[in-house]
Amino acid sequence: MEFLNRACLQAVSADDFQATQPYPWTNLANSLTPQGYEALRQSLPDTVQAEKQVGRKRGYGQAPHDRFLLHYRPGVSISPMWQQFLAELQGPVYQDFLRRVLGPRTFLPTFEWYYAWKGCAVSPHCDAVRKLATHIFYFNTETDWKAVWGGQILILDSERRFKAHSAPSFDELKITAAIEPRGNGSLFFQRTSHSWHGVRPLQCPEGQLRKLFIVTINVPSFQVWWRKVRGKDPDGYRLEAAA
């Protein structure tokens, strides 16, 4: 089975992407094949495999990003469908897409599943410098996630008034787009010193989860090298999952 919608990726103009303001981003409709999307949605990892992160301190005074987080490493148990998809993300079709829109670089992808519950939020932030780009795939449908519950990914414009290592509030930033994370779609954006984004607190009922799968496109840096020397991946996780 093929998961990535090749036509969708090929339709992304590198010039238009790089010219997008306030930083390069694009919201891709039908980024997966219909069969691939449904197969992945039906076989998402369970929350029992994930770490529940609550109140974890962030740098620069930014508020915590509460969530269930499952970080992929060799040894993590996932379905054959997800194993195939991760292999495809490291294969020529996706790598060619990355080189075309981001330039000829060495890419070190890492993979995570994020599940968030009522009250969870993502405070405005810019990603770490080692993260050249991020690709967020949506795994809620209109049936299991209502728009009134929130969860929109906000593309924020700082008008270059804040350093990346700071903690502006939503009210101090201009919302230039609110991306609805439902259905077969994905948000792809490039990290810059002003690539602010966030999510306001979720208003869903108890027991409902906002479900995302995130590909982080890391590039070699001293931090990444030093972590590798210590047996860790670019995100700082041990390369082998605990037995």
C-alpha positions in Angstrom: 0.0 0.0 0.0 1.2 3.5 -0.8 0.5 6.1 1.9 1.8 9.5 0.6 -0.3 11.2 -2.1 2.5 11.9 -4.6 0.3 14.3 -6.6 -0.3 16.4 -3.5 3.4 16.7 -2.7 4.3 17.4 -6.3 1.8 20.2 -6.4 3.6 22.2 -3.8 5.6 25.0 -5.4 8.9 25.6 -3.7 8.9 29.2 -4.7 5.4 29.9 -3.4 6.2 28.0 -0.2 9.4 30.0 0.5 7.6 33.3 -0.3 4.7 32.6 2.2 4.5 35.1 5.0 5.1 35.4 7.9 7.2 32.3 7.3 7.1 29.4 4.9 4.1 27.1 5.5 1.4 25.2 3.6 -1.7 23.3 4.5 -2.0 20.2 2.3 -5.4 18.7 1.6 -5.5 14.9 0.9 -1.8 14.5 1.7 -2.3 10.8 2.1 -4.0 8.3 -0.2 -7.6 7.6 1.0 -6.8 4.0 1.7 -3.5 4.8 3.5 -5.1 7.5 5.6 -7.9 5.2 6.8 -5.5 2.3 7.5 -3.3 4.6 9.6 -6.2 6.1 11.4 -7.6 2.7 12.3 -4.2 1.5 13.7 -3.0 4.5 15.7 -0.9 3.6 18.7 -2.8 3.5 22.0 -2.3 6.1 24.8 -1.1 3.3 27.1 2.1 3.3 25.0 2.6 7.1 25.4 4.1 9.2 28.1 1.5 11.6 29.8 3.3 14.9 30.0 1.7 17.4 32.4 3.2 20.6 33.7 6.6 19.9 32.2 8.8 23.0 32.4 9.7 24.7 29.2 12.4 27.3 28.5 12.1 31.1 28.4 9.0 31.2 30.5 6.8 29.4 28.0 3.8 27.5 29.4 3.8 23.7 29.5 2.6 21.7 26.5 0.5 19.0 28.2 -0.2 15.9 26.1 0.2 12.2 25.6 3.5 11.8 23.6 4.8 8.6 22.0 8.2 9.1 20.5 9.2 6.5 17.9 12.5 4.6 18.4 13.5 1.1 17.2 11.7 -1.3 19.5 8.5 0.7 19.9 5.5 -1.5 19.0 3.5 -0.1 16.1 1.2 -1.7 13.5 2.6 -2.9 10.2 0.7 -0.1 8.5 2.6 2.5 10.5 5.9 0.7 10.0 5.4 0.9 6.3 4.4 4.6 6.5 7.6 5.4 8.5 9.7 3.6 5.9 8.0 5.6 3.1 8.8 8.9 4.9 12.4 7.9 4.8 12.2 6.8 1.2 12.9 8.6 -2.1 9.4 10.2 -2.7 9.3 12.1 0.5 13.0 12.8 0.6 12.8 14.3 -2.9 9.9 16.5 -1.7 12.0 17.8 1.2 15.0 18.5 -1.0 12.8 20.4 -3.5 11.1 22.7 -1.0 13.9 23.0 1.6 17.0 22.7 -0.5 19.7 20.0 -0.8 20.4 19.2 2.9 20.9 16.2 5.1 17.6 15.4 6.8 17.3 13.5 10.1 13.6 12.8 10.6 12.1 11.9 14.0 8.5 10.8 14.5 6.0 11.4 17.3 2.3 10.9 18.0 0.6 13.7 20.1 -2.8 13.1 21.8 -4.3 16.0 23.7 -7.3 16.2 26.0 -9.6 19.0 27.3 -7.7 22.0 28.5 -4.4 21.1 26.8 -2.7 24.0 24.9 0.4 24.7 22.9 1.8 28.1 24.0 3.3 30.3 21.3 6.8 29.2 20.4 9.4 28.8 17.7 11.0 25.4 17.4 14.6 24.6 18.2 17.2 25.6 15.5 18.0 21.9 14.7 14.4 21.5 13.5 14.5 22.7 9.9 10.8 21.9 9.3 7.8 20.2 10.8 5.1 18.1 9.1 1.9 17.6 11.2 -0.6 15.0 10.0 -4.2 15.1 11.3 -6.0 12.0 12.5 -9.3 13.3 13.7 -12.4 13.3 11.6 -15.4 15.6 11.5 -17.3 12.8 13.4 -14.9 12.5 16.4 -13.8 16.2 16.6 -16.1 19.2 16.4 -14.7 22.6 15.2 -16.2 24.3 18.3 -13.9 22.3 20.5 -10.9 24.3 19.1 -7.6 22.7 18.4 -6.8 24.9 15.4 -3.1 25.3 14.7 -2.5 29.0 14.7 0.1 30.6 12.4 1.3 33.6 14.3 3.0 36.8 13.1 5.3 38.5 15.7 6.1 41.3 13.2 9.7 40.5 14.3 9.1 42.1 17.7 10.1 39.0 19.8 13.2 36.9 19.9 12.7 33.1 19.4 13.9 32.6 23.0 11.0 34.4 24.6 7.4 33.8 25.7 4.9 36.2 24.1 1.2 35.6 24.7 -1.4 34.9 22.0 -2.7 38.4 22.5 0.7 39.8 21.6 0.8 38.1 18.3 -1.2 38.4 15.1 -3.1 35.3 13.9 -2.5 35.0 10.2 -4.1 31.6 9.7 -6.0 29.1 11.8 -5.6 25.6 10.5 -8.4 23.1 11.1 -6.7 19.8 12.0 -9.3 17.3 10.9 -9.6 14.9 8.0 -6.9 13.8 5.6 -4.6 16.8 5.6 -1.4 18.1 7.0 0.5 21.3 7.9 4.1 21.6 6.6 6.1 24.6 7.8 9.8 25.7 8.0 11.4 26.8 11.1 12.7 30.4 11.2 13.6 32.8 14.0 10.0 34.1 13.9 8.0 30.9 13.0 5.6 31.4 15.9 2.7 28.9 16.2 0.5 27.5 18.9 -2.9 26.1 19.9 -5.3 27.6 22.4 -6.7 25.4 25.2 -8.9 22.6 23.9 -12.7 22.8 24.7 -13.6 19.2 23.9 -15.6 16.9 26.2 -13.9 14.7 28.7 -12.6 11.5 27.0 -12.1 13.1 23.6 -8.6 13.4 22.2 -7.1 15.5 19.5 -4.8 13.2 17.5 -1.7 14.2 15.5 1.3 12.5 14.0 4.4 14.7 13.7 7.4 14.4 11.5 10.3 16.6 12.6 12.9 17.3 9.9 16.1 17.8 11.9 19.4 18.8 10.4 22.9 18.1 11.7 24.1 20.5 14.4 26.5 20.3 17.3 23.5 19.4 19.6 22.5 16.6 17.3 26.0 15.3 17.0 26.6 15.4 20.8 23.4 13.6 21.4 24.4 10.9 18.9 27.7 10.4 20.7 25.7 9.7 23.8 23.5 7.2 22.1 20.5 9.5 21.6 18.5 10.7 18.6 18.1 14.4 17.6 15.3 14.9 20.1 17.3 13.6 23.0 15.7 10.1 23.3 17.8 6.9 23.7 18.0 5.3 20.3 16.6 2.0 21.6 13.2 1.9 23.4 13.2 0.4 26.8 12.2 -3.3 26.8 
